[in-house]
Amino acid sequence: MEADQLYQHCVAALPWRQESIRLFGRTLLQPRLLVWMGDRPYRYSGQTYQPVPWDARLKTLAERLAQSADAGLNSVLCNWYQHGQHSMGWHSDNEPELGAEPVIVSVSLGEARRFLLRRKVEPRQKVEYLLQHGDVLVMRGRSQCEWEHSVPKSARVTEGRINLTYRLILPAAP
């Protein structure tokens, strides 16, 4: 029930945007909608995202998750995959402002989606999870150093999924 309400709240209340990204020398629209929310800017894929002010529900959830995961969390990247053609390619959350061993707390809302992990040194070694409505996945330790993750396209998925990825953005180095 809480997950249902949170999904509907995010759809209706967040200022969703489809951002462009530069890949292989071309500028393309990212295959999902997003909102960057929190205390500090975040830079990834050559773009700097200025945070929108905290939504009260997402801030309260950040505090609960931080306590459960025993981690500082001061920002959330909200991704809305509106259908199965929206996706996220292989990547690691390894930007300098996340620190050497970041904690990423991921909340899945809506349609179940495949979440894939592969080892950087042996990309054929993969792990797959089917993340369901209300699931929470925590990545910590050396996960971002040693693994990449993705949310692949799926012709079978017709409904939306929102993924809230909470993290700690460190102050910029002087």
C-alpha positions as CSV (number, residue, x, y, z in Angstrom):
1,M,0.0,0.0,0.0
2,E,2.8,2.5,0.9
3,A,4.6,1.6,-2.4
4,D,1.4,2.2,-4.4
5,Q,0.9,5.6,-2.8
6,L,4.5,6.5,-3.3
7,Y,4.4,5.5,-7.0
8,Q,1.3,7.7,-7.6
9,H,2.8,10.6,-5.7
10,C,6.0,10.5,-7.7
11,V,4.2,10.3,-11.0
12,A,2.0,13.3,-10.1
13,A,4.3,15.5,-8.0
14,L,7.8,15.3,-9.3
15,P,9.1,17.7,-12.0
16,W,10.1,14.9,-14.5
17,R,12.4,15.8,-17.4
18,Q,13.9,13.9,-20.3
19,E,17.5,15.0,-20.4
20,S,20.0,14.7,-23.3
21,I,23.2,12.7,-23.0
22,R,26.3,12.6,-25.2
23,L,27.2,9.0,-26.3
24,F,29.8,8.1,-28.9
25,G,30.0,11.7,-30.2
26,R,26.2,12.0,-30.6
27,T,23.7,13.9,-28.4
28,L,20.6,11.7,-27.7
29,L,17.6,11.9,-25.3
30,Q,18.1,9.6,-22.3
31,P,15.7,6.6,-22.6
32,R,13.8,7.5,-19.3
33,L,12.6,10.6,-17.4
34,L,14.5,11.8,-14.4
35,V,14.6,14.2,-11.4
36,W,17.8,15.0,-9.4
37,M,16.8,16.0,-5.9
38,G,18.9,16.7,-2.8
39,D,21.5,18.9,-1.2
40,R,24.2,19.1,-3.9
41,P,24.7,19.1,-7.6
42,Y,25.7,15.8,-9.2
43,R,27.9,15.2,-12.3
44,Y,27.7,12.1,-14.4
45,S,27.9,11.3,-18.1
46,G,29.4,14.7,-18.8
47,Q,26.4,16.6,-17.4
48,T,26.0,18.5,-14.2
49,Y,22.5,18.2,-12.6
50,Q,21.4,20.9,-10.2
51,P,19.1,19.5,-7.5
52,V,15.5,20.5,-7.2
53,P,14.3,21.0,-3.6
54,W,13.5,17.9,-1.6
55,D,10.0,16.5,-1.9
56,A,8.8,16.0,1.7
57,R,7.8,12.3,1.2
58,L,11.1,11.5,-0.5
59,K,13.1,13.2,2.2
60,T,11.3,11.3,4.9
61,L,12.0,8.1,3.0
62,A,15.7,9.1,2.7
63,E,15.9,9.4,6.5
64,R,14.3,6.0,7.0
65,L,16.5,4.3,4.5
66,A,19.7,6.0,5.8
67,Q,18.9,4.5,9.3
68,S,18.1,1.1,7.9
69,A,21.2,1.0,5.7
70,D,23.5,2.6,8.2
71,A,24.5,5.1,5.6
72,G,24.4,8.9,5.0
73,L,22.0,9.8,2.2
74,N,21.6,13.4,1.0
75,S,20.3,13.0,-2.6
76,V,18.1,10.9,-4.8
77,L,18.2,10.3,-8.5
78,C,14.6,9.5,-9.6
79,N,14.3,7.5,-12.8
80,W,10.9,6.9,-14.5
81,Y,10.9,4.1,-17.0
82,Q,7.5,4.7,-18.6
83,H,7.5,1.4,-20.6
84,G,9.7,-1.4,-21.6
85,Q,11.6,0.6,-24.2
86,H,12.9,2.9,-21.5
87,S,16.2,1.6,-20.1
88,M,19.6,2.2,-18.5
89,G,22.8,1.0,-20.1
90,W,25.7,-0.7,-18.4
91,H,27.4,1.6,-15.9
92,S,28.8,2.0,-12.4
93,D,28.0,4.8,-10.0
94,N,31.6,5.7,-9.5
95,E,31.8,9.4,-9.8
96,P,34.3,11.1,-7.5
97,E,31.7,12.9,-5.4
98,L,30.3,9.5,-4.3
99,G,33.5,8.5,-2.6
100,A,35.6,5.3,-3.0
101,E,33.0,2.9,-1.8
102,P,29.6,4.5,-2.1
103,V,26.3,3.2,-0.7
104,I,23.5,3.3,-3.2
105,V,20.0,2.5,-1.9
106,S,17.6,1.7,-4.7
107,V,13.8,1.6,-4.3
108,S,11.7,0.0,-7.1
109,L,8.1,1.1,-7.6
110,G,5.7,0.0,-10.3
111,E,6.2,-2.7,-12.9
112,A,8.8,-5.4,-12.2
113,R,12.0,-5.0,-14.2
114,R,15.2,-7.0,-14.7
115,F,18.2,-5.6,-13.0
116,L,21.5,-7.0,-14.3
117,L,25.0,-6.9,-12.8
118,R,28.2,-8.0,-14.5
119,R,31.8,-8.1,-13.3
120,K,34.1,-5.6,-14.9
121,V,37.0,-8.0,-15.1
122,E,34.8,-10.8,-16.5
123,P,31.8,-9.3,-18.2
124,R,30.3,-12.7,-19.1
125,Q,29.9,-13.3,-15.3
126,K,26.4,-11.8,-14.7
127,V,23.8,-11.8,-11.9
128,E,20.1,-11.0,-12.5
129,Y,17.4,-9.8,-10.2
130,L,13.8,-9.2,-11.0
131,L,13.1,-6.1,-8.9
132,Q,9.4,-6.0,-7.9
133,H,7.1,-3.2,-6.7
134,G,8.4,-2.1,-3.3
135,D,11.8,-3.9,-3.4
136,V,14.8,-2.2,-1.9
137,L,18.3,-3.1,-3.2
138,V,21.5,-1.8,-1.4
139,M,24.8,-1.7,-3.3
140,R,27.8,-1.0,-1.1
141,G,31.5,-1.7,-0.5
142,R,33.4,-2.4,-3.7
143,S,30.2,-3.0,-5.8
144,Q,30.7,0.1,-7.9
145,C,34.5,-0.6,-8.4
146,E,34.1,-4.2,-9.4
147,W,30.6,-4.4,-11.1
148,E,28.5,-2.6,-13.6
149,H,24.7,-2.7,-13.7
150,S,21.9,-2.0,-16.1
151,V,18.1,-2.1,-16.7
152,P,17.6,-3.5,-20.2
153,K,14.8,-2.9,-22.6
154,S,11.9,-5.4,-22.5
155,A,9.2,-5.9,-25.1
156,R,7.0,-7.6,-22.4
157,V,6.9,-4.6,-20.1
158,T,4.0,-2.2,-20.8
159,E,3.6,-0.4,-17.5
160,G,5.9,2.2,-15.8
161,R,8.6,1.7,-13.1
162,I,10.1,4.4,-10.9
163,N,13.4,3.8,-9.4
164,L,14.6,6.0,-6.5
165,T,18.4,5.7,-6.1
166,Y,19.4,7.4,-2.8
167,R,23.1,8.2,-2.3
168,L,25.5,10.5,-0.4
169,I,27.1,13.3,-2.4
170,L,30.3,14.4,-0.8
171,P,31.4,18.1,-0.7
172,A,33.6,19.1,-3.6
173,A,37.3,18.9,-3.0
174,P,39.0,22.3,-2.7
